[in-house]
Amino acid sequence: MEYNYPISHHWTTEEIIDVVAFFQAVENAYESQIAREKFMDAYKAFKKVVPSIAEEKTIFKEFEEASGFNSYRIVKKAKEGQDGDMITFK
């Protein structure tokens, strides 16, 4: 699948890497599975870059329109899970 990740030109290289890593974690949950701890680590790094809920919603929407993957569903599932769980959305 070819699409662009929603990134801001205001972010540093490290911040872009964190955001892309988060979206790759979402992709992993949809395409196979990912450990909850690994996913939550990626989400926490993403939230350091995008602390605003409104901005998060906007970025999630842009990513879903480009990829078809709903980030919110994966975040919700991960938050409801426990350490040791594998997160998947098939």
Biotite code that builds the C-alpha atoms (Angstrom):
import biotite.structure as struc

atoms = struc.array([
    struc.Atom([0.000, 0.000, 0.000], chain_id="A", res_id=1, res_name="MET", atom_name="CA", element="C"),
    struc.Atom([1.331, 3.411, -0.967], chain_id="A", res_id=2, res_name="GLU", atom_name="CA", element="C"),
    struc.Atom([0.265, 6.492, 0.977], chain_id="A", res_id=3, res_name="TYR", atom_name="CA", element="C"),
    struc.Atom([1.773, 9.412, 2.858], chain_id="A", res_id=4, res_name="ASN", atom_name="CA", element="C"),
    struc.Atom([1.829, 9.739, 6.609], chain_id="A", res_id=5, res_name="TYR", atom_name="CA", element="C"),
    struc.Atom([0.315, 12.922, 8.045], chain_id="A", res_id=6, res_name="PRO", atom_name="CA", element="C"),
    struc.Atom([3.323, 14.917, 9.237], chain_id="A", res_id=7, res_name="ILE", atom_name="CA", element="C"),
    struc.Atom([3.954, 18.573, 9.967], chain_id="A", res_id=8, res_name="SER", atom_name="CA", element="C"),
    struc.Atom([6.853, 20.565, 8.599], chain_id="A", res_id=9, res_name="HIS", atom_name="CA", element="C"),
    struc.Atom([7.125, 22.105, 12.086], chain_id="A", res_id=10, res_name="HIS", atom_name="CA", element="C"),
    struc.Atom([8.246, 18.821, 13.631], chain_id="A", res_id=11, res_name="TRP", atom_name="CA", element="C"),
    struc.Atom([11.878, 17.862, 14.127], chain_id="A", res_id=12, res_name="THR", atom_name="CA", element="C"),
    struc.Atom([13.324, 14.784, 12.466], chain_id="A", res_id=13, res_name="THR", atom_name="CA", element="C"),
    struc.Atom([13.047, 12.878, 15.759], chain_id="A", res_id=14, res_name="GLU", atom_name="CA", element="C"),
    struc.Atom([9.407, 13.882, 16.138], chain_id="A", res_id=15, res_name="GLU", atom_name="CA", element="C"),
    struc.Atom([8.617, 12.745, 12.596], chain_id="A", res_id=16, res_name="ILE", atom_name="CA", element="C"),
    struc.Atom([10.291, 9.405, 13.344], chain_id="A", res_id=17, res_name="ILE", atom_name="CA", element="C"),
    struc.Atom([8.118, 9.003, 16.474], chain_id="A", res_id=18, res_name="ASP", atom_name="CA", element="C"),
    struc.Atom([4.906, 9.813, 14.588], chain_id="A", res_id=19, res_name="VAL", atom_name="CA", element="C"),
    struc.Atom([5.759, 7.451, 11.722], chain_id="A", res_id=20, res_name="VAL", atom_name="CA", element="C"),
    struc.Atom([6.663, 4.708, 14.228], chain_id="A", res_id=21, res_name="ALA", atom_name="CA", element="C"),
    struc.Atom([3.246, 5.116, 15.846], chain_id="A", res_id=22, res_name="PHE", atom_name="CA", element="C"),
    struc.Atom([1.428, 4.804, 12.535], chain_id="A", res_id=23, res_name="PHE", atom_name="CA", element="C"),
    struc.Atom([3.539, 1.759, 11.669], chain_id="A", res_id=24, res_name="GLN", atom_name="CA", element="C"),
    struc.Atom([2.411, 0.252, 14.996], chain_id="A", res_id=25, res_name="ALA", atom_name="CA", element="C"),
    struc.Atom([-1.213, 0.877, 13.967], chain_id="A", res_id=26, res_name="VAL", atom_name="CA", element="C"),
    struc.Atom([-0.492, -0.813, 10.633], chain_id="A", res_id=27, res_name="GLU", atom_name="CA", element="C"),
    struc.Atom([1.026, -3.802, 12.458], chain_id="A", res_id=28, res_name="ASN", atom_name="CA", element="C"),
    struc.Atom([-2.128, -4.157, 14.571], chain_id="A", res_id=29, res_name="ALA", atom_name="CA", element="C"),
    struc.Atom([-4.269, -4.248, 11.440], chain_id="A", res_id=30, res_name="TYR", atom_name="CA", element="C"),
    struc.Atom([-2.018, -6.411, 9.284], chain_id="A", res_id=31, res_name="GLU", atom_name="CA", element="C"),
    struc.Atom([-0.853, -8.898, 11.935], chain_id="A", res_id=32, res_name="SER", atom_name="CA", element="C"),
    struc.Atom([-0.412, -8.096, 15.629], chain_id="A", res_id=33, res_name="GLN", atom_name="CA", element="C"),
    struc.Atom([1.703, -6.039, 18.009], chain_id="A", res_id=34, res_name="ILE", atom_name="CA", element="C"),
    struc.Atom([2.535, -6.364, 21.689], chain_id="A", res_id=35, res_name="ALA", atom_name="CA", element="C"),
    struc.Atom([0.447, -3.971, 23.771], chain_id="A", res_id=36, res_name="ARG", atom_name="CA", element="C"),
    struc.Atom([3.538, -2.615, 25.558], chain_id="A", res_id=37, res_name="GLU", atom_name="CA", element="C"),
    struc.Atom([5.282, -1.846, 22.266], chain_id="A", res_id=38, res_name="LYS", atom_name="CA", element="C"),
    struc.Atom([2.167, -0.160, 20.914], chain_id="A", res_id=39, res_name="PHE", atom_name="CA", element="C"),
    struc.Atom([1.673, 1.923, 24.054], chain_id="A", res_id=40, res_name="MET", atom_name="CA", element="C"),
    struc.Atom([5.326, 3.018, 23.956], chain_id="A", res_id=41, res_name="ASP", atom_name="CA", element="C"),
    struc.Atom([4.812, 4.203, 20.375], chain_id="A", res_id=42, res_name="ALA", atom_name="CA", element="C"),
    struc.Atom([1.590, 5.979, 21.376], chain_id="A", res_id=43, res_name="TYR", atom_name="CA", element="C"),
    struc.Atom([3.272, 7.724, 24.320], chain_id="A", res_id=44, res_name="LYS", atom_name="CA", element="C"),
    struc.Atom([6.038, 8.987, 22.019], chain_id="A", res_id=45, res_name="ALA", atom_name="CA", element="C"),
    struc.Atom([3.361, 10.150, 19.549], chain_id="A", res_id=46, res_name="PHE", atom_name="CA", element="C"),
    struc.Atom([1.539, 12.022, 22.347], chain_id="A", res_id=47, res_name="LYS", atom_name="CA", element="C"),
    struc.Atom([4.743, 13.908, 23.226], chain_id="A", res_id=48, res_name="LYS", atom_name="CA", element="C"),
    struc.Atom([4.721, 15.248, 19.660], chain_id="A", res_id=49, res_name="VAL", atom_name="CA", element="C"),
    struc.Atom([0.929, 15.694, 19.438], chain_id="A", res_id=50, res_name="VAL", atom_name="CA", element="C"),
    struc.Atom([-0.358, 16.447, 22.960], chain_id="A", res_id=51, res_name="PRO", atom_name="CA", element="C"),
    struc.Atom([-3.584, 18.120, 21.804], chain_id="A", res_id=52, res_name="SER", atom_name="CA", element="C"),
    struc.Atom([-6.635, 15.851, 21.501], chain_id="A", res_id=53, res_name="ILE", atom_name="CA", element="C"),
    struc.Atom([-8.028, 18.020, 18.702], chain_id="A", res_id=54, res_name="ALA", atom_name="CA", element="C"),
    struc.Atom([-4.800, 17.769, 16.716], chain_id="A", res_id=55, res_name="GLU", atom_name="CA", element="C"),
    struc.Atom([-4.652, 14.026, 17.409], chain_id="A", res_id=56, res_name="GLU", atom_name="CA", element="C"),
    struc.Atom([-8.168, 13.596, 15.992], chain_id="A", res_id=57, res_name="LYS", atom_name="CA", element="C"),
    struc.Atom([-7.238, 15.585, 12.890], chain_id="A", res_id=58, res_name="THR", atom_name="CA", element="C"),
    struc.Atom([-4.076, 13.556, 12.289], chain_id="A", res_id=59, res_name="ILE", atom_name="CA", element="C"),
    struc.Atom([-5.911, 10.261, 12.930], chain_id="A", res_id=60, res_name="PHE", atom_name="CA", element="C"),
    struc.Atom([-8.570, 11.285, 10.390], chain_id="A", res_id=61, res_name="LYS", atom_name="CA", element="C"),
    struc.Atom([-5.938, 12.192, 7.784], chain_id="A", res_id=62, res_name="GLU", atom_name="CA", element="C"),
    struc.Atom([-4.196, 8.852, 8.325], chain_id="A", res_id=63, res_name="PHE", atom_name="CA", element="C"),
    struc.Atom([-7.460, 6.915, 8.072], chain_id="A", res_id=64, res_name="GLU", atom_name="CA", element="C"),
    struc.Atom([-8.414, 8.688, 4.842], chain_id="A", res_id=65, res_name="GLU", atom_name="CA", element="C"),
    struc.Atom([-5.014, 7.837, 3.347], chain_id="A", res_id=66, res_name="ALA", atom_name="CA", element="C"),
    struc.Atom([-4.638, 4.289, 4.669], chain_id="A", res_id=67, res_name="SER", atom_name="CA", element="C"),
    struc.Atom([-8.040, 2.977, 5.707], chain_id="A", res_id=68, res_name="GLY", atom_name="CA", element="C"),
    struc.Atom([-6.676, 2.215, 9.201], chain_id="A", res_id=69, res_name="PHE", atom_name="CA", element="C"),
    struc.Atom([-8.557, 3.658, 12.179], chain_id="A", res_id=70, res_name="ASN", atom_name="CA", element="C"),
    struc.Atom([-5.944, 4.630, 14.785], chain_id="A", res_id=71, res_name="SER", atom_name="CA", element="C"),
    struc.Atom([-8.524, 5.468, 17.449], chain_id="A", res_id=72, res_name="TYR", atom_name="CA", element="C"),
    struc.Atom([-9.869, 1.896, 17.502], chain_id="A", res_id=73, res_name="ARG", atom_name="CA", element="C"),
    struc.Atom([-6.386, 0.493, 18.065], chain_id="A", res_id=74, res_name="ILE", atom_name="CA", element="C"),
    struc.Atom([-5.538, 3.032, 20.778], chain_id="A", res_id=75, res_name="VAL", atom_name="CA", element="C"),
    struc.Atom([-8.823, 2.252, 22.541], chain_id="A", res_id=76, res_name="LYS", atom_name="CA", element="C"),
    struc.Atom([-8.213, -1.489, 22.335], chain_id="A", res_id=77, res_name="LYS", atom_name="CA", element="C"),
    struc.Atom([-4.655, -1.067, 23.650], chain_id="A", res_id=78, res_name="ALA", atom_name="CA", element="C"),
    struc.Atom([-5.795, 1.136, 26.548], chain_id="A", res_id=79, res_name="LYS", atom_name="CA", element="C"),
    struc.Atom([-8.416, -1.450, 27.516], chain_id="A", res_id=80, res_name="GLU", atom_name="CA", element="C"),
    struc.Atom([-5.888, -4.291, 27.346], chain_id="A", res_id=81, res_name="GLY", atom_name="CA", element="C"),
    struc.Atom([-3.313, -5.461, 29.826], chain_id="A", res_id=82, res_name="GLN", atom_name="CA", element="C"),
    struc.Atom([0.433, -5.943, 29.691], chain_id="A", res_id=83, res_name="ASP", atom_name="CA", element="C"),
    struc.Atom([1.240, -9.146, 27.860], chain_id="A", res_id=84, res_name="GLY", atom_name="CA", element="C"),
    struc.Atom([-1.703, -8.785, 25.455], chain_id="A", res_id=85, res_name="ASP", atom_name="CA", element="C"),
    struc.Atom([-1.225, -8.833, 21.718], chain_id="A", res_id=86, res_name="MET", atom_name="CA", element="C"),
    struc.Atom([-3.171, -6.111, 19.917], chain_id="A", res_id=87, res_name="ILE", atom_name="CA", element="C"),
    struc.Atom([-4.771, -7.033, 16.622], chain_id="A", res_id=88, res_name="THR", atom_name="CA", element="C"),
    struc.Atom([-7.711, -5.736, 14.635], chain_id="A", res_id=89, res_name="PHE", atom_name="CA", element="C"),
    struc.Atom([-8.647, -8.280, 12.025], chain_id="A", res_id=90, res_name="LYS", atom_name="CA", element="C"),
])
